[in-house]
Amino acid sequence: PKQPEAVFNKALVLYQLKRYAFALEDFERLLELPIVETQAVYFKSSGSTQDGSFSEVASLSQQKADIDNYIGLCYYQLGQLNKAIDYFTQAF
């Protein structure tokens, strides 16, 4: 898929299935896709809300830090710690 939302969702599923190398490919591909206006909205939870409410709303184009973090997590799971640290640093 060439639509950023589809690639993002596919990468998330692959990550959750612990198929880190495949998820990494899609997360890295997201950084290469052109930024386009999107109608998809993603809800992010800080994990600290008792009632399960969401703390933030963002479009995919606003989530580069999250994508960098997922790339770092993939590299970490694949044992490539130096690359993981680089992407964690970029996520700041």
ZIWOKA-V720004 format. One record per pair of residues at least 24 apart in sequence whose C-alpha atoms are under 8 Angstrom apart, sorted by sequence separation. I is the first residue (numbers start at 1). J is the second residue. If there is no record, write none. Layout:
BEGIN
i = (I;I)
j = (J;J)
END
This chain:
BEGIN
i = (37;67;36;65;66;4;35;65;64;65;4;2;31;5;31;30;27;27;28;27;24;24;24;23;24;21;20;5;20;4;20;21;20;15)
j = (61;91;61;90;91;30;61;91;91;92;33;33;64;40;67;67;67;70;71;71;70;71;74;74;75;74;74;60;75;60;77;78;78;74)
END
